[in-house]
Amino acid sequence: MKKYFFIVCMLFSSLIMIYPQDFHKIDLLSKQLMEKYHLPGIAIVGVKNGKIVYKLTSGKANEDYNLSDSSRIYIASNTKAFTGLALAKLAFEKKINFSDPVSKYIPSSYFPKNIEIDKITVRQLMQHTHGLSNDPMVFRTAYSGEYPSDLKELLKFTVYRLDSLSTEFHYSNLGYLLGGIIIEQVTGKNWREYITDNILKKIGMINSTTHMDFCSEEETLPFKYNSNEHLSSRKSENTLHAAGGIYSTLDDMGKWLSLYTYNSPVVIGSKLLKLYLQDRIKVDKSMGPFSMDEYGNGWISGSLMGNKLFFHFGSFYGYESMMSFQPGKNDGVFVFVNEINGGQRIASMITAYFYLIMSNDTNADSKIKMFTQFIDPLYKEGNVERKIFTFENSEKLTGEYYSPEYGNLIVDKNTSGYTFRIGKLESTAYAGEKENEMIIEWTPGIKEHLFITDYNGQTKLVYGDFGEFLKK
């Protein structure tokens, strides 16, 4: 009996040693941040040794509903880690090889003749060292949602990011969009089906999805500082893609991070997990207190305040999140903030605070004060005067335009000026500083410049760095 009592006491004391943290401090910090920056909502889930040890939902998910355990959160570019795992799984099963050229899986005939796709490997796609650029594919899959059913048709617009083939690290969606195409070429399933069947369901992430297949009351929407209406950057079915196309929940993200904080991963398998996490390229960059040493398969490998850290950001105009785990300490955290101004940096601040609390750092409060110098300037409101764009010949400007790269653009005239629409995007035109210059804001605060001109008797719209639209 005494022996049994001793064992129980030892177990109880070990739990106290493992989880002595004052999690209410994270509650308090979150509340302070929400009040100071008028944040719509914050959601946090923390894990330790493969189990959820902390969870918080505070504020609103959308105009009518508060954040909750059932809220569907768009994780944006954190999706890349899932696509990376899908390809690592195929490599582990010998169905692909990371050292193979992309042309083994996507025929070179889809690319321009000058693109040496046979010299670019699958590994380089997953490490952002492929040297390619394809703005039409990135824009249409993530923003407008207007693209052909066979995404490979857009590969003809691929160019070198620099003048020629380069292996310099450059973060973009393109490598993971190509990775999604490879998944379909090899398995016969598109990236949505394959990731759902082979990763989400296998891990038990039953409330995570690659579709907009949930009720609106569960949808977490993006907001801007001091606004009660959600942003027009709200996602749609056609803007979910292999580089940023998963909605998840706090519990499911806890299950995802549990894979990396448990000593003996069973669901995925330790050998596959090792292959997946070790395939990285040196980067040597930094973001505030976070060092970005290496990148591979949708994870940044670096450090935070001297401690080894794997992490990644998800950011899409008000869908701001950060997922991370400390491999040496078996803890991890996912933080989401649905506010565009400083949401990403606030998510980083809470992430750092979580790890300081987990390590019982008595100086946690003073150490995170550094973040405010990077956050405060983002909330200084300025009075920006905008004039509605006017044009005498409305018949000349209004109508339907077309670009081979970007698809259809429609210009309408109404009582408030001219409205521009491309796919799911819509914006009023504001006057620019130059003659016949229009400012379009598909998302408030993100300016795009268009100019109206003539081309062989046709009206032409020159769209910043994107290209040209000819009137039909």
N, C-alpha and C positions, 0 to 999 in steps of 0.2 A: 504494500500500500504506500509506504514511504517512497519507494523507488518510483512508483507510478506518479505520485504527487510531485516528485523532483523533476521527472521528465516533462510533465505538464507545465511546471514553472519555467523550465528551460525553454520550452517552445514558446511560451508567452513572452518571455524576456527577449527571445530572438526576434519575435515579431515587432516588439518595441524598438529594437536596435535597427531593424530593417526599415520600419515605417514610423520614425519619430517625428516626421516633418509636420510643420505647421501649415497645412494646406489652406487654412483660412486666410493666410497672408496673400495667397494667389487670388482668393475671392476678393479680398480688400483692394489689391492692386487693380484687378479687372474693373471693379466698381469705380475706382478713382479715375481710371482711363476713360471709361464710358461717360462719366460726368464732365471731365475736363475737355474731351474732344467731341462730345455729343455723338458718340458712336451708336449706331442702331443696334448692333449685337456682337457678342463674343461667344465663341464655343471652344472648349478645351477638353482634351482627353489625354491623360497621362498613364503610362504603363511602367511596370517594374517586374522583372523576372517572368515575363509572359502573361501578366495579369493587369487589368485596369485597376489603378489605385486612386485615380482622381478624375473627376468629371465636372464640368461647369457649362451651363447654358444660361446666358443672360441677355435680355433685350429681345428684339423682334427679328423674325425671319423674313417677314414681308409686311405689307401695310396692315394686314388683318390678324396675323398670328405670331405668337412668340416663338423663339427658338426652343426646341425640345429635343429629346432623344430621337424622335422620328423625323426631324427636319432633314431634308435632302440638301446636302452641301456640295456645290460644284468645286471640285478640288483642282481644276485647271491643269497646269503643267506638272503637278504631282502625278498625273496620269502617266507621264513618261516612265516612271519606275515600274508600272504595271506592264507597259509595252516592252520595256527592257527585260522584265522577267519572262514574258511570253517568248521572246526570242532566245533568251538563255535556256529556257526549257526545251525549245526546239533544237538548240545546239547540243544540249545534254543528251537528247534522244537521237543525236546524229542525223537529224533531218535537215539541218543547215550547218554551216561552218562559219564562224565569225571572220575567218581569214579569207573566205571566198569573195570574189568580186561581186558587186551588186548585179552585174550583167548575167550572172548565173541564175538569178531569180527573177529579174526584170529585164527583158530583152533590150539590148542597146538601141533597137530600132525606134523605141519610144522617145529617145533623147535626141537632141540636135547632134549632128555629125561631129561637131568639134568637141563634144563632151566625152572625155575618155572614161566612161563609166566602168570599163573593165579594169581600171587602175584604182578604183575606190572600193573599199571592203565594207561588209556589213558592220564590222567593228567600228569603223570610222563614222558610220551613221549614228551609232549609239554613243559616240564620244564627241560629236559635233566637230569632227576634224575632216569632213568630207570635201570642204571647199566649194560647195555648190550653193546656189541661191535660186529661188523660184517664188517671187513675190505673189504672182497670181494664185498659185496653189495655196500658199499660206493665208492670203487674204480671204480667198473664197471659202476655205474650209473653216476658218475661225471667226470670220466677221460677216460676210454677206450671206453665206449659206447657199449660194447659187453656183453649182458646178455640175459637170456631167456625172452620170451614174458610174462610169468607169473613170476613176481618178487618174488613171495612167494617161488619159488624153491630155492632161495638163502638163505632162512631163516635157512636152515639146517647147515649153517656155523656160526650161532650165538653163541657167547660165553659170559661169564661174563667178564666185563672189569677188575675187580679185581678177587680174588680167588672165591668169592661167591657173592650172590645177595647184591647189595649196592644201597643206595639212595643218594649217594654223587653227587653233581652237576658236570657234565662233558659235555662240549659242543661238539656236533657232529651232523652229518646229519642223523644218524640212526633213531632217534625218529620220525623225520618228514617224512622219507621214509615209516616207518610203519604207520604214520598218513595218508599218501597217499593211502596205501593199505586199511586202514579202510574206507576211503571215498568211495572207489570202492565197498567194501564188503557191505556197507550199502545202497548206492544209485544206484548201477549198472552202474555208470559213473566213468571213471577213473579221477584222480585228475585234469588232464588238462581240461577235459570237464566240470567238476563240478565247478571249480574255474572260468573258462571263463564265464559260463552261470549264475552263482549265485553271483559272486563278480565283476569281471571285467566289464561285460556288465551292471550290475545293477548300478555301480558307474559311468558309462559313460566312462570307460577307453577303448575306442574303438580301440585305436592304440596299446594297450598292448596285448601280446600274449604268449602262452605257447608252441609255435611251431616256427620253423625257416621258417616262411611262408611270408617273406618279401624280397624285392629285395636287392641285395648286396650293392647297393649304399647307402642304409639306414643303413647298419650294422655298428655298432661301434666296432672296433677291439682293442685288447690289444697290447701294445708296451713295449719295454724295453728302458731304458735310452740311449740316443744318437744312436738309431737305427731307420732306416726308413722303416724297414720291420716288419710286425706284428708278434706276437709270435705264436708258434705252439699250445698254449693253447686256440686258437679260439674254441668257442663252436660249437656243432653239434646237430642235432635233437635228437639223442640218448643220449646226455649228459645233457638234460634238465630234471629235476626230481623234486619231490615234496619238496625237501629241498633247491632247487636252480634252478628254471626252468622258470623264467619269463623275457621277454624282455618288456621294457616300453619306454615311451618318457617323456620329461620334463613336458609337459602339463598334461599327465596322472598321473605322480607322484605328480603333484600339486593337482589334484583331490583327489588322495589317502590321502595326508596329510590334505586336506581340511576337511575330515571326522572328524578329531581330533581337529580342530581349529575353529569349528563352534559350538555355544552354543546349538543349537537344531538340531542335526543330523537327517535328514529325510530319506535319502537314505537307510541307514542300520538300523536305529532305536536306540534310546538312551538306551533301556533296553538291547538289544543284545550287544551294544558297551560296556556297563558297565560290563556285564558278561565276555566279551572277555578280557578287559583290567585289570580287578581286580583279575583274576585267576593267581597268581604268587607265586613263592617260593623265600625265602631269599638266597642271594648269597654272598653278602659282599665282593666284589672285586673292583679293580679300574684299570683304564687305563689312565695314565697321569692325566689330570684335570677332567676326566669323572669318576664319581663313578658308580659302577655297583651293586646296592643294591638288586635288585630282577629280576627274569626272568619268563616269561610265554607267551605262544602263539606267539612266534616270536618277542617279544619286551623285551628290557632291560629297567627296571625302575631304574633311578638313578638321578644324578644331574650333573650340569656343573657350576662351580664357584658359588655354593650356590643355584642355581635355579633348581627346579624340571625338569627332562627331561626324556622323553621316546625316545629310539633310538635303532638302530640296524645297523650293518655293513654288507656290501656285498663285498666279496673279493674272486676273483678267478684269480690269476696270470695275473694281468693287467686289470681286470675289478674291479675297486676299488670304492666303494661308501659308503655313510652314509645317512640314513634317520632319521629324528628326529622331535619331536614337544614338546613345552613347554605347558603343560596342564593349568597352571595358567595364562598364558599370551596369549593363543590362537594364537601362531605363530609356524611355522615349516619350515624346509628346507631339500632339498635333494641335495646332491653334488656327482658328478661323475668325476673320473679322470682315463683315460685309460693308465696308466703307472704303471709298476710292482714294481719298487724300493721303492718309498716313496708315492705312490698314496693314500694309505689308510690314512696315517698320514696327508697328505696334505688336503684330504677331511675333516678330523677332524678339522684341523686348520681353514679352511674356514667356517665350521659349527659354531665353537666357535665365529669367527669374525662376522658372520651374526647376532647372538643373541646379541652380544655387540653393534652392529650398531643399531639393532632394539630397544635396550633399551637406545639409545643415550649416551652410555658410552664414556665420553671424554678421557678415558685412554685405549680405545680399542686397539690402535696400540702397546702400551707397554705391554699389557696383553697377546697378542698372540705371543710375541717374544719367549716365553718359548718353543714353538713348534719347533723352528729351531734347538734346541739342539738335538731333537729326529729325525729330518729329514736330516740334513746335513751329518751325518756319512753314510747314505744310498747311497750317491752319490759320495763317494770317490772311484774312479776307481783304481783297482789294476790289474797288469799284471799277469794274470793266465795262466801259460803254461800248455797246454794239449797235450798229445801224443795219437795218434790214436792207438787203441788196435790191436795188432798183434797176430796171432795164426798160428802155422805151419800147423796144420791139419785142413784145412778149411772144408773138407768133414765131419769131426767129429762135427764141431760147427754149420755149416749151416743146415737149415731144419726147420721143424715145431715141436713145443713143445706144451705140454698141461698141464694145471693145473685144477683140478676140481673146485678150488676156483676162479681162475682168467681167465680161458678160454685159447684161443690159442695165442701163441707167435711165430712169424716167424723171423728167422735169415737169412739174405742174405749177400753175399759177393759181393763187387764192388770195383772200382778203389780207392775209398777213405776209404776202410776198411770194417767193418761189420755194417750192418744196422739192428736194432731191431724194430719190429712192433708188437703192441698189440692193436687190435681194431683200433681206429682213431689215436693212438699215434705212433710216429716214432722218432728214434734217432740213430745217429752214436755212436758206442761204443768207449769210450776213456780208456786208460790204467789206472788202479788203482795202488796203492802202493804195493799190495800183488800179489803173483804169481797167474796167471789165474783170476785176478780180473778185471772186466769191470765196467766202470762208464757210466751210461745211464742218459741222461737229456731229459726227455720228454718235459720239459719246461726249457729253458736256465737258469742255475744257481741253479736248483733244482736237486740234485744228488741222483741217485738210484744206489745201489751196487749189482752186480751180480757176481757169481763165477761159473766157469765151473768145473765139477767133473764127476765121473762115478758112476753108480748105477746098479749093476747086469748086466753089459755089455751094459747098455744104457747110453747115455750122459744126464747129469742132470745139470740144471741151478738153483742155489740157489739164490733167489731174496731177499736179505736183510731180513727184518722182515716179508715180505709178504708170503714167502713159496717157493715151489719148482716146477719147470717145467721139465717134462720128455719128451725126444725126442720121437716122434711117430715112 
